Amino acid sequence: MTTTRTITTIRHSTTAHNAAQIISGRIDEPLSDAGRALARELRDLHGPLVADTVASSPMRRARETAAIVTTADDGEIVTSDLCVERDYGLLEGIPPDEVATYADRITYIERGGIKHSLNPPGGESFEQVRLRAGGTLDLLRTLPGSTVILVAHQTFLQQLHGLLLGHDVHEALALDIRTLQVDRFELNGASPARHEAVHPGMGTHRSW
């Protein structure tokens, strides 16, 4: 008999880099004051989100979001390096005009009206992010209880959602997941997973 498991995903709230259109990637940046206020607004709107297990990227912006929207203590949150944000290599932490100087070294693909960098210098491919998403999905299936909340990052969540919804690596790039967007997936052995949009998010920050 197949056991039904419910996975709720949340994209973390905003940071100073988000506001400045700077790529954070693997930079371990905390939420901004505005980001913490947005997370509290989501919690006030829906009440604390509840699950048997709360999981998160180990990056501070994700852990802070998880603690605010679920009221779980930081020590209760399960973290995994598998669900960190994409590594954008040399593009991380620099302003948009400096990113533009790398244009002749980057191949872009357009999906969902957004141009995505396929090969950021020194960074990670989308195929590598997809592999980590697959490993994360395997991990989520083993966590205690039948319901799990996962707080992570936009580019990572695109690939996780792609796996759950049956989209390939490039099709998943059209899923422009908004700040604090909440999605619920029901896994019962069928593919694609059953999907419910719980909250549309609190704003949009572009993909890279």
PyMOL CGO cylinders between C-alpha atoms (Angstrom):
from pymol import cmd
from pymol.cgo import CYLINDER

trace = [
    CYLINDER, 0.00, 0.00, 0.00, 1.39, 3.41, -1.02, 0.3, 1, 1, 1, 1, 1, 1,
    CYLINDER, 1.39, 3.41, -1.02, 1.64, 5.98, 1.79, 0.3, 1, 1, 1, 1, 1, 1,
    CYLINDER, 1.64, 5.98, 1.79, 0.47, 9.47, 0.89, 0.3, 1, 1, 1, 1, 1, 1,
    CYLINDER, 0.47, 9.47, 0.89, 2.98, 12.20, 1.77, 0.3, 1, 1, 1, 1, 1, 1,
    CYLINDER, 2.98, 12.20, 1.77, 2.28, 15.92, 1.60, 0.3, 1, 1, 1, 1, 1, 1,
    CYLINDER, 2.28, 15.92, 1.60, 5.15, 18.30, 0.87, 0.3, 1, 1, 1, 1, 1, 1,
    CYLINDER, 5.15, 18.30, 0.87, 4.60, 22.06, 1.25, 0.3, 1, 1, 1, 1, 1, 1,
    CYLINDER, 4.60, 22.06, 1.25, 7.27, 24.29, -0.28, 0.3, 1, 1, 1, 1, 1, 1,
    CYLINDER, 7.27, 24.29, -0.28, 7.92, 27.94, 0.52, 0.3, 1, 1, 1, 1, 1, 1,
    CYLINDER, 7.92, 27.94, 0.52, 10.33, 30.33, -1.16, 0.3, 1, 1, 1, 1, 1, 1,
    CYLINDER, 10.33, 30.33, -1.16, 12.22, 32.35, 1.46, 0.3, 1, 1, 1, 1, 1, 1,
    CYLINDER, 12.22, 32.35, 1.46, 11.42, 36.00, 2.12, 0.3, 1, 1, 1, 1, 1, 1,
    CYLINDER, 11.42, 36.00, 2.12, 13.40, 38.97, 0.85, 0.3, 1, 1, 1, 1, 1, 1,
    CYLINDER, 13.40, 38.97, 0.85, 16.97, 40.10, 1.52, 0.3, 1, 1, 1, 1, 1, 1,
    CYLINDER, 16.97, 40.10, 1.52, 18.93, 43.27, 0.84, 0.3, 1, 1, 1, 1, 1, 1,
    CYLINDER, 18.93, 43.27, 0.84, 20.40, 41.57, -2.24, 0.3, 1, 1, 1, 1, 1, 1,
    CYLINDER, 20.40, 41.57, -2.24, 16.92, 40.85, -3.59, 0.3, 1, 1, 1, 1, 1, 1,
    CYLINDER, 16.92, 40.85, -3.59, 16.00, 44.52, -3.30, 0.3, 1, 1, 1, 1, 1, 1,
    CYLINDER, 16.00, 44.52, -3.30, 19.20, 45.55, -5.11, 0.3, 1, 1, 1, 1, 1, 1,
    CYLINDER, 19.20, 45.55, -5.11, 18.81, 42.87, -7.83, 0.3, 1, 1, 1, 1, 1, 1,
    CYLINDER, 18.81, 42.87, -7.83, 22.08, 41.25, -6.75, 0.3, 1, 1, 1, 1, 1, 1,
    CYLINDER, 22.08, 41.25, -6.75, 22.52, 37.50, -7.14, 0.3, 1, 1, 1, 1, 1, 1,
    CYLINDER, 22.52, 37.50, -7.14, 23.09, 35.91, -3.73, 0.3, 1, 1, 1, 1, 1, 1,
    CYLINDER, 23.09, 35.91, -3.73, 23.47, 32.30, -4.79, 0.3, 1, 1, 1, 1, 1, 1,
    CYLINDER, 23.47, 32.30, -4.79, 25.63, 30.67, -2.12, 0.3, 1, 1, 1, 1, 1, 1,
    CYLINDER, 25.63, 30.67, -2.12, 26.24, 33.90, -0.19, 0.3, 1, 1, 1, 1, 1, 1,
    CYLINDER, 26.24, 33.90, -0.19, 24.71, 33.24, 3.23, 0.3, 1, 1, 1, 1, 1, 1,
    CYLINDER, 24.71, 33.24, 3.23, 22.70, 36.42, 3.54, 0.3, 1, 1, 1, 1, 1, 1,
    CYLINDER, 22.70, 36.42, 3.54, 20.06, 36.97, 6.25, 0.3, 1, 1, 1, 1, 1, 1,
    CYLINDER, 20.06, 36.97, 6.25, 16.60, 38.36, 5.66, 0.3, 1, 1, 1, 1, 1, 1,
    CYLINDER, 16.60, 38.36, 5.66, 16.20, 42.12, 5.58, 0.3, 1, 1, 1, 1, 1, 1,
    CYLINDER, 16.20, 42.12, 5.58, 13.89, 43.84, 8.06, 0.3, 1, 1, 1, 1, 1, 1,
    CYLINDER, 13.89, 43.84, 8.06, 11.37, 44.15, 5.23, 0.3, 1, 1, 1, 1, 1, 1,
    CYLINDER, 11.37, 44.15, 5.23, 11.74, 40.43, 4.54, 0.3, 1, 1, 1, 1, 1, 1,
    CYLINDER, 11.74, 40.43, 4.54, 11.05, 39.52, 8.16, 0.3, 1, 1, 1, 1, 1, 1,
    CYLINDER, 11.05, 39.52, 8.16, 7.95, 41.75, 8.12, 0.3, 1, 1, 1, 1, 1, 1,
    CYLINDER, 7.95, 41.75, 8.12, 6.68, 40.02, 4.96, 0.3, 1, 1, 1, 1, 1, 1,
    CYLINDER, 6.68, 40.02, 4.96, 7.19, 36.60, 6.55, 0.3, 1, 1, 1, 1, 1, 1,
    CYLINDER, 7.19, 36.60, 6.55, 5.23, 37.69, 9.61, 0.3, 1, 1, 1, 1, 1, 1,
    CYLINDER, 5.23, 37.69, 9.61, 2.50, 39.02, 7.30, 0.3, 1, 1, 1, 1, 1, 1,
    CYLINDER, 2.50, 39.02, 7.30, 2.22, 35.59, 5.68, 0.3, 1, 1, 1, 1, 1, 1,
    CYLINDER, 2.22, 35.59, 5.68, 2.03, 33.93, 9.11, 0.3, 1, 1, 1, 1, 1, 1,
    CYLINDER, 2.03, 33.93, 9.11, -0.64, 36.39, 10.25, 0.3, 1, 1, 1, 1, 1, 1,
    CYLINDER, -0.64, 36.39, 10.25, -2.64, 35.75, 7.08, 0.3, 1, 1, 1, 1, 1, 1,
    CYLINDER, -2.64, 35.75, 7.08, -2.61, 31.94, 7.23, 0.3, 1, 1, 1, 1, 1, 1,
    CYLINDER, -2.61, 31.94, 7.23, -1.68, 31.28, 10.85, 0.3, 1, 1, 1, 1, 1, 1,
    CYLINDER, -1.68, 31.28, 10.85, 1.55, 29.39, 11.60, 0.3, 1, 1, 1, 1, 1, 1,
    CYLINDER, 1.55, 29.39, 11.60, 2.05, 26.74, 8.93, 0.3, 1, 1, 1, 1, 1, 1,
    CYLINDER, 2.05, 26.74, 8.93, 2.10, 23.29, 10.50, 0.3, 1, 1, 1, 1, 1, 1,
    CYLINDER, 2.10, 23.29, 10.50, 3.64, 19.96, 9.48, 0.3, 1, 1, 1, 1, 1, 1,
    CYLINDER, 3.64, 19.96, 9.48, 5.06, 16.86, 11.12, 0.3, 1, 1, 1, 1, 1, 1,
    CYLINDER, 5.06, 16.86, 11.12, 8.54, 17.96, 10.02, 0.3, 1, 1, 1, 1, 1, 1,
    CYLINDER, 8.54, 17.96, 10.02, 9.89, 21.40, 9.07, 0.3, 1, 1, 1, 1, 1, 1,
    CYLINDER, 9.89, 21.40, 9.07, 12.89, 21.30, 6.72, 0.3, 1, 1, 1, 1, 1, 1,
    CYLINDER, 12.89, 21.30, 6.72, 14.97, 24.06, 5.21, 0.3, 1, 1, 1, 1, 1, 1,
    CYLINDER, 14.97, 24.06, 5.21, 18.01, 24.99, 3.26, 0.3, 1, 1, 1, 1, 1, 1,
    CYLINDER, 18.01, 24.99, 3.26, 20.76, 25.67, 5.83, 0.3, 1, 1, 1, 1, 1, 1,
    CYLINDER, 20.76, 25.67, 5.83, 21.18, 29.22, 4.48, 0.3, 1, 1, 1, 1, 1, 1,
    CYLINDER, 21.18, 29.22, 4.48, 20.12, 31.91, 6.94, 0.3, 1, 1, 1, 1, 1, 1,
    CYLINDER, 20.12, 31.91, 6.94, 17.49, 33.52, 4.73, 0.3, 1, 1, 1, 1, 1, 1,
    CYLINDER, 17.49, 33.52, 4.73, 15.68, 30.19, 4.43, 0.3, 1, 1, 1, 1, 1, 1,
    CYLINDER, 15.68, 30.19, 4.43, 16.05, 29.17, 8.09, 0.3, 1, 1, 1, 1, 1, 1,
    CYLINDER, 16.05, 29.17, 8.09, 14.82, 32.56, 9.29, 0.3, 1, 1, 1, 1, 1, 1,
    CYLINDER, 14.82, 32.56, 9.29, 11.79, 32.30, 7.02, 0.3, 1, 1, 1, 1, 1, 1,
    CYLINDER, 11.79, 32.30, 7.02, 11.04, 28.79, 8.24, 0.3, 1, 1, 1, 1, 1, 1,
    CYLINDER, 11.04, 28.79, 8.24, 11.22, 29.86, 11.89, 0.3, 1, 1, 1, 1, 1, 1,
    CYLINDER, 11.22, 29.86, 11.89, 8.89, 32.83, 11.34, 0.3, 1, 1, 1, 1, 1, 1,
    CYLINDER, 8.89, 32.83, 11.34, 6.18, 31.19, 9.23, 0.3, 1, 1, 1, 1, 1, 1,
    CYLINDER, 6.18, 31.19, 9.23, 6.05, 27.93, 11.22, 0.3, 1, 1, 1, 1, 1, 1,
    CYLINDER, 6.05, 27.93, 11.22, 7.15, 29.23, 14.68, 0.3, 1, 1, 1, 1, 1, 1,
    CYLINDER, 7.15, 29.23, 14.68, 9.48, 26.20, 14.90, 0.3, 1, 1, 1, 1, 1, 1,
    CYLINDER, 9.48, 26.20, 14.90, 12.64, 26.68, 16.94, 0.3, 1, 1, 1, 1, 1, 1,
    CYLINDER, 12.64, 26.68, 16.94, 15.78, 26.79, 14.81, 0.3, 1, 1, 1, 1, 1, 1,
    CYLINDER, 15.78, 26.79, 14.81, 17.00, 23.59, 16.46, 0.3, 1, 1, 1, 1, 1, 1,
    CYLINDER, 17.00, 23.59, 16.46, 13.83, 21.78, 15.38, 0.3, 1, 1, 1, 1, 1, 1,
    CYLINDER, 13.83, 21.78, 15.38, 14.33, 22.58, 11.69, 0.3, 1, 1, 1, 1, 1, 1,
    CYLINDER, 14.33, 22.58, 11.69, 15.91, 19.80, 9.61, 0.3, 1, 1, 1, 1, 1, 1,
    CYLINDER, 15.91, 19.80, 9.61, 18.48, 21.22, 7.18, 0.3, 1, 1, 1, 1, 1, 1,
    CYLINDER, 18.48, 21.22, 7.18, 20.24, 19.73, 4.18, 0.3, 1, 1, 1, 1, 1, 1,
    CYLINDER, 20.24, 19.73, 4.18, 22.96, 21.07, 1.91, 0.3, 1, 1, 1, 1, 1, 1,
    CYLINDER, 22.96, 21.07, 1.91, 21.11, 19.42, -0.98, 0.3, 1, 1, 1, 1, 1, 1,
    CYLINDER, 21.11, 19.42, -0.98, 18.58, 22.26, -1.10, 0.3, 1, 1, 1, 1, 1, 1,
    CYLINDER, 18.58, 22.26, -1.10, 20.88, 25.30, -1.05, 0.3, 1, 1, 1, 1, 1, 1,
    CYLINDER, 20.88, 25.30, -1.05, 20.49, 27.84, -3.82, 0.3, 1, 1, 1, 1, 1, 1,
    CYLINDER, 20.49, 27.84, -3.82, 22.20, 27.43, -7.18, 0.3, 1, 1, 1, 1, 1, 1,
    CYLINDER, 22.20, 27.43, -7.18, 25.90, 28.30, -7.25, 0.3, 1, 1, 1, 1, 1, 1,
    CYLINDER, 25.90, 28.30, -7.25, 26.23, 31.29, -9.61, 0.3, 1, 1, 1, 1, 1, 1,
    CYLINDER, 26.23, 31.29, -9.61, 30.01, 31.44, -9.39, 0.3, 1, 1, 1, 1, 1, 1,
    CYLINDER, 30.01, 31.44, -9.39, 31.53, 34.80, -10.34, 0.3, 1, 1, 1, 1, 1, 1,
    CYLINDER, 31.53, 34.80, -10.34, 28.10, 36.42, -10.72, 0.3, 1, 1, 1, 1, 1, 1,
    CYLINDER, 28.10, 36.42, -10.72, 27.35, 36.28, -7.00, 0.3, 1, 1, 1, 1, 1, 1,
    CYLINDER, 27.35, 36.28, -7.00, 27.40, 39.45, -4.92, 0.3, 1, 1, 1, 1, 1, 1,
    CYLINDER, 27.40, 39.45, -4.92, 28.07, 41.91, -7.76, 0.3, 1, 1, 1, 1, 1, 1,
    CYLINDER, 28.07, 41.91, -7.76, 25.72, 44.64, -9.04, 0.3, 1, 1, 1, 1, 1, 1,
    CYLINDER, 25.72, 44.64, -9.04, 23.75, 44.11, -12.27, 0.3, 1, 1, 1, 1, 1, 1,
    CYLINDER, 23.75, 44.11, -12.27, 26.02, 46.33, -14.36, 0.3, 1, 1, 1, 1, 1, 1,
    CYLINDER, 26.02, 46.33, -14.36, 29.00, 44.12, -13.47, 0.3, 1, 1, 1, 1, 1, 1,
    CYLINDER, 29.00, 44.12, -13.47, 27.00, 40.98, -14.30, 0.3, 1, 1, 1, 1, 1, 1,
    CYLINDER, 27.00, 40.98, -14.30, 26.52, 42.48, -17.78, 0.3, 1, 1, 1, 1, 1, 1,
    CYLINDER, 26.52, 42.48, -17.78, 30.30, 42.47, -18.34, 0.3, 1, 1, 1, 1, 1, 1,
    CYLINDER, 30.30, 42.47, -18.34, 30.21, 38.65, -18.37, 0.3, 1, 1, 1, 1, 1, 1,
    CYLINDER, 30.21, 38.65, -18.37, 27.61, 38.53, -21.16, 0.3, 1, 1, 1, 1, 1, 1,
    CYLINDER, 27.61, 38.53, -21.16, 30.03, 37.24, -23.82, 0.3, 1, 1, 1, 1, 1, 1,
    CYLINDER, 30.03, 37.24, -23.82, 30.94, 34.28, -21.57, 0.3, 1, 1, 1, 1, 1, 1,
    CYLINDER, 30.94, 34.28, -21.57, 27.39, 33.18, -20.79, 0.3, 1, 1, 1, 1, 1, 1,
    CYLINDER, 27.39, 33.18, -20.79, 24.79, 31.31, -22.82, 0.3, 1, 1, 1, 1, 1, 1,
    CYLINDER, 24.79, 31.31, -22.82, 21.23, 32.29, -21.99, 0.3, 1, 1, 1, 1, 1, 1,
    CYLINDER, 21.23, 32.29, -21.99, 17.92, 30.52, -22.52, 0.3, 1, 1, 1, 1, 1, 1,
    CYLINDER, 17.92, 30.52, -22.52, 14.53, 32.25, -22.34, 0.3, 1, 1, 1, 1, 1, 1,
    CYLINDER, 14.53, 32.25, -22.34, 11.69, 30.60, -20.50, 0.3, 1, 1, 1, 1, 1, 1,
    CYLINDER, 11.69, 30.60, -20.50, 8.61, 32.28, -19.06, 0.3, 1, 1, 1, 1, 1, 1,
    CYLINDER, 8.61, 32.28, -19.06, 9.74, 35.64, -20.44, 0.3, 1, 1, 1, 1, 1, 1,
    CYLINDER, 9.74, 35.64, -20.44, 12.98, 35.52, -18.43, 0.3, 1, 1, 1, 1, 1, 1,
    CYLINDER, 12.98, 35.52, -18.43, 16.52, 34.92, -19.68, 0.3, 1, 1, 1, 1, 1, 1,
    CYLINDER, 16.52, 34.92, -19.68, 18.32, 32.30, -17.58, 0.3, 1, 1, 1, 1, 1, 1,
    CYLINDER, 18.32, 32.30, -17.58, 22.10, 31.82, -17.52, 0.3, 1, 1, 1, 1, 1, 1,
    CYLINDER, 22.10, 31.82, -17.52, 22.98, 28.26, -18.51, 0.3, 1, 1, 1, 1, 1, 1,
    CYLINDER, 22.98, 28.26, -18.51, 26.68, 28.49, -17.65, 0.3, 1, 1, 1, 1, 1, 1,
    CYLINDER, 26.68, 28.49, -17.65, 27.51, 31.20, -15.09, 0.3, 1, 1, 1, 1, 1, 1,
    CYLINDER, 27.51, 31.20, -15.09, 31.33, 31.38, -14.87, 0.3, 1, 1, 1, 1, 1, 1,
    CYLINDER, 31.33, 31.38, -14.87, 32.49, 29.07, -12.07, 0.3, 1, 1, 1, 1, 1, 1,
    CYLINDER, 32.49, 29.07, -12.07, 28.90, 28.19, -11.23, 0.3, 1, 1, 1, 1, 1, 1,
    CYLINDER, 28.90, 28.19, -11.23, 26.48, 25.29, -11.35, 0.3, 1, 1, 1, 1, 1, 1,
    CYLINDER, 26.48, 25.29, -11.35, 24.43, 24.01, -14.27, 0.3, 1, 1, 1, 1, 1, 1,
    CYLINDER, 24.43, 24.01, -14.27, 20.66, 23.56, -14.06, 0.3, 1, 1, 1, 1, 1, 1,
    CYLINDER, 20.66, 23.56, -14.06, 21.21, 19.84, -14.55, 0.3, 1, 1, 1, 1, 1, 1,
    CYLINDER, 21.21, 19.84, -14.55, 23.30, 19.79, -11.37, 0.3, 1, 1, 1, 1, 1, 1,
    CYLINDER, 23.30, 19.79, -11.37, 20.55, 21.67, -9.51, 0.3, 1, 1, 1, 1, 1, 1,
    CYLINDER, 20.55, 21.67, -9.51, 18.04, 19.08, -10.78, 0.3, 1, 1, 1, 1, 1, 1,
    CYLINDER, 18.04, 19.08, -10.78, 20.18, 16.26, -9.37, 0.3, 1, 1, 1, 1, 1, 1,
    CYLINDER, 20.18, 16.26, -9.37, 20.18, 17.96, -5.97, 0.3, 1, 1, 1, 1, 1, 1,
    CYLINDER, 20.18, 17.96, -5.97, 16.41, 18.41, -6.22, 0.3, 1, 1, 1, 1, 1, 1,
    CYLINDER, 16.41, 18.41, -6.22, 16.07, 14.68, -6.82, 0.3, 1, 1, 1, 1, 1, 1,
    CYLINDER, 16.07, 14.68, -6.82, 18.21, 13.93, -3.78, 0.3, 1, 1, 1, 1, 1, 1,
    CYLINDER, 18.21, 13.93, -3.78, 16.13, 16.34, -1.71, 0.3, 1, 1, 1, 1, 1, 1,
    CYLINDER, 16.13, 16.34, -1.71, 12.92, 14.63, -2.80, 0.3, 1, 1, 1, 1, 1, 1,
    CYLINDER, 12.92, 14.63, -2.80, 14.36, 11.28, -1.73, 0.3, 1, 1, 1, 1, 1, 1,
    CYLINDER, 14.36, 11.28, -1.73, 15.25, 12.83, 1.65, 0.3, 1, 1, 1, 1, 1, 1,
    CYLINDER, 15.25, 12.83, 1.65, 11.80, 14.37, 2.13, 0.3, 1, 1, 1, 1, 1, 1,
    CYLINDER, 11.80, 14.37, 2.13, 10.20, 10.98, 1.58, 0.3, 1, 1, 1, 1, 1, 1,
    CYLINDER, 10.20, 10.98, 1.58, 12.17, 9.58, 4.55, 0.3, 1, 1, 1, 1, 1, 1,
    CYLINDER, 12.17, 9.58, 4.55, 11.49, 12.32, 7.13, 0.3, 1, 1, 1, 1, 1, 1,
    CYLINDER, 11.49, 12.32, 7.13, 9.19, 11.51, 10.07, 0.3, 1, 1, 1, 1, 1, 1,
    CYLINDER, 9.19, 11.51, 10.07, 5.45, 11.90, 9.62, 0.3, 1, 1, 1, 1, 1, 1,
    CYLINDER, 5.45, 11.90, 9.62, 3.32, 12.28, 6.53, 0.3, 1, 1, 1, 1, 1, 1,
    CYLINDER, 3.32, 12.28, 6.53, 3.55, 16.08, 6.15, 0.3, 1, 1, 1, 1, 1, 1,
    CYLINDER, 3.55, 16.08, 6.15, 6.70, 18.11, 5.52, 0.3, 1, 1, 1, 1, 1, 1,
    CYLINDER, 6.70, 18.11, 5.52, 7.31, 21.83, 5.02, 0.3, 1, 1, 1, 1, 1, 1,
    CYLINDER, 7.31, 21.83, 5.02, 10.42, 22.79, 3.02, 0.3, 1, 1, 1, 1, 1, 1,
    CYLINDER, 10.42, 22.79, 3.02, 11.71, 26.37, 2.84, 0.3, 1, 1, 1, 1, 1, 1,
    CYLINDER, 11.71, 26.37, 2.84, 14.26, 26.93, 0.08, 0.3, 1, 1, 1, 1, 1, 1,
    CYLINDER, 14.26, 26.93, 0.08, 15.26, 29.13, -2.87, 0.3, 1, 1, 1, 1, 1, 1,
    CYLINDER, 15.26, 29.13, -2.87, 13.71, 30.07, -6.20, 0.3, 1, 1, 1, 1, 1, 1,
    CYLINDER, 13.71, 30.07, -6.20, 16.05, 28.38, -8.66, 0.3, 1, 1, 1, 1, 1, 1,
    CYLINDER, 16.05, 28.38, -8.66, 16.26, 25.25, -6.54, 0.3, 1, 1, 1, 1, 1, 1,
    CYLINDER, 16.26, 25.25, -6.54, 12.47, 25.14, -6.08, 0.3, 1, 1, 1, 1, 1, 1,
    CYLINDER, 12.47, 25.14, -6.08, 11.94, 25.50, -9.83, 0.3, 1, 1, 1, 1, 1, 1,
    CYLINDER, 11.94, 25.50, -9.83, 13.74, 22.20, -10.33, 0.3, 1, 1, 1, 1, 1, 1,
    CYLINDER, 13.74, 22.20, -10.33, 12.04, 20.50, -7.38, 0.3, 1, 1, 1, 1, 1, 1,
    CYLINDER, 12.04, 20.50, -7.38, 8.63, 21.61, -8.65, 0.3, 1, 1, 1, 1, 1, 1,
    CYLINDER, 8.63, 21.61, -8.65, 9.64, 20.49, -12.12, 0.3, 1, 1, 1, 1, 1, 1,
    CYLINDER, 9.64, 20.49, -12.12, 10.33, 17.00, -10.83, 0.3, 1, 1, 1, 1, 1, 1,
    CYLINDER, 10.33, 17.00, -10.83, 7.03, 16.86, -8.96, 0.3, 1, 1, 1, 1, 1, 1,
    CYLINDER, 7.03, 16.86, -8.96, 5.00, 18.20, -11.91, 0.3, 1, 1, 1, 1, 1, 1,
    CYLINDER, 5.00, 18.20, -11.91, 6.73, 16.23, -14.65, 0.3, 1, 1, 1, 1, 1, 1,
    CYLINDER, 6.73, 16.23, -14.65, 8.54, 19.14, -16.33, 0.3, 1, 1, 1, 1, 1, 1,
    CYLINDER, 8.54, 19.14, -16.33, 12.03, 18.73, -17.76, 0.3, 1, 1, 1, 1, 1, 1,
    CYLINDER, 12.03, 18.73, -17.76, 14.97, 20.85, -16.62, 0.3, 1, 1, 1, 1, 1, 1,
    CYLINDER, 14.97, 20.85, -16.62, 14.36, 23.71, -19.06, 0.3, 1, 1, 1, 1, 1, 1,
    CYLINDER, 14.36, 23.71, -19.06, 10.55, 23.64, -18.83, 0.3, 1, 1, 1, 1, 1, 1,
    CYLINDER, 10.55, 23.64, -18.83, 10.89, 24.12, -15.08, 0.3, 1, 1, 1, 1, 1, 1,
    CYLINDER, 10.89, 24.12, -15.08, 12.60, 27.48, -15.65, 0.3, 1, 1, 1, 1, 1, 1,
    CYLINDER, 12.60, 27.48, -15.65, 9.24, 28.96, -16.65, 0.3, 1, 1, 1, 1, 1, 1,
    CYLINDER, 9.24, 28.96, -16.65, 8.04, 28.46, -13.06, 0.3, 1, 1, 1, 1, 1, 1,
    CYLINDER, 8.04, 28.46, -13.06, 8.88, 31.93, -11.74, 0.3, 1, 1, 1, 1, 1, 1,
    CYLINDER, 8.88, 31.93, -11.74, 8.29, 31.18, -8.06, 0.3, 1, 1, 1, 1, 1, 1,
    CYLINDER, 8.29, 31.18, -8.06, 7.53, 34.34, -6.12, 0.3, 1, 1, 1, 1, 1, 1,
    CYLINDER, 7.53, 34.34, -6.12, 8.82, 35.43, -2.72, 0.3, 1, 1, 1, 1, 1, 1,
    CYLINDER, 8.82, 35.43, -2.72, 6.95, 33.53, 0.03, 0.3, 1, 1, 1, 1, 1, 1,
    CYLINDER, 6.95, 33.53, 0.03, 4.96, 31.54, -2.52, 0.3, 1, 1, 1, 1, 1, 1,
    CYLINDER, 4.96, 31.54, -2.52, 3.45, 28.48, -0.84, 0.3, 1, 1, 1, 1, 1, 1,
    CYLINDER, 3.45, 28.48, -0.84, 2.73, 25.30, -2.83, 0.3, 1, 1, 1, 1, 1, 1,
    CYLINDER, 2.73, 25.30, -2.83, 1.43, 21.97, -1.61, 0.3, 1, 1, 1, 1, 1, 1,
    CYLINDER, 1.43, 21.97, -1.61, 2.11, 18.65, -3.34, 0.3, 1, 1, 1, 1, 1, 1,
    CYLINDER, 2.11, 18.65, -3.34, 0.47, 15.34, -2.54, 0.3, 1, 1, 1, 1, 1, 1,
    CYLINDER, 0.47, 15.34, -2.54, 2.57, 12.28, -3.35, 0.3, 1, 1, 1, 1, 1, 1,
    CYLINDER, 2.57, 12.28, -3.35, 0.83, 8.95, -3.42, 0.3, 1, 1, 1, 1, 1, 1,
    CYLINDER, 0.83, 8.95, -3.42, 2.84, 7.07, -6.01, 0.3, 1, 1, 1, 1, 1, 1,
    CYLINDER, 2.84, 7.07, -6.01, 1.27, 8.81, -8.99, 0.3, 1, 1, 1, 1, 1, 1,
    CYLINDER, 1.27, 8.81, -8.99, 3.16, 11.15, -11.31, 0.3, 1, 1, 1, 1, 1, 1,
    CYLINDER, 3.16, 11.15, -11.31, 2.80, 14.08, -11.62, 0.3, 1, 1, 1, 1, 1, 1,
    CYLINDER, 2.80, 14.08, -11.62, 2.05, 14.90, -8.01, 0.3, 1, 1, 1, 1, 1, 1,
    CYLINDER, 2.05, 14.90, -8.01, -1.24, 16.55, -7.11, 0.3, 1, 1, 1, 1, 1, 1,
    CYLINDER, -1.24, 16.55, -7.11, -0.59, 20.29, -6.73, 0.3, 1, 1, 1, 1, 1, 1,
    CYLINDER, -0.59, 20.29, -6.73, -2.39, 22.99, -4.74, 0.3, 1, 1, 1, 1, 1, 1,
    CYLINDER, -2.39, 22.99, -4.74, -1.40, 26.66, -4.84, 0.3, 1, 1, 1, 1, 1, 1,
    CYLINDER, -1.40, 26.66, -4.84, -1.75, 27.75, -1.20, 0.3, 1, 1, 1, 1, 1, 1,
    CYLINDER, -1.75, 27.75, -1.20, -0.45, 31.33, -1.42, 0.3, 1, 1, 1, 1, 1, 1,
    CYLINDER, -0.45, 31.33, -1.42, 0.65, 33.24, -4.56, 0.3, 1, 1, 1, 1, 1, 1,
    CYLINDER, 0.65, 33.24, -4.56, 3.57, 34.98, -2.87, 0.3, 1, 1, 1, 1, 1, 1,
    CYLINDER, 3.57, 34.98, -2.87, 4.34, 38.51, -1.77, 0.3, 1, 1, 1, 1, 1, 1,
    CYLINDER, 4.34, 38.51, -1.77, 6.22, 39.84, -4.81, 0.3, 1, 1, 1, 1, 1, 1,
    CYLINDER, 6.22, 39.84, -4.81, 8.44, 38.82, -7.70, 0.3, 1, 1, 1, 1, 1, 1,
    CYLINDER, 8.44, 38.82, -7.70, 12.22, 38.94, -7.98, 0.3, 1, 1, 1, 1, 1, 1,
    CYLINDER, 12.22, 38.94, -7.98, 13.69, 37.89, -11.29, 0.3, 1, 1, 1, 1, 1, 1,
    CYLINDER, 13.69, 37.89, -11.29, 15.40, 34.60, -11.96, 0.3, 1, 1, 1, 1, 1, 1,
    CYLINDER, 15.40, 34.60, -11.96, 18.94, 34.48, -13.26, 0.3, 1, 1, 1, 1, 1, 1,
]
cmd.load_cgo(trace, "trace")
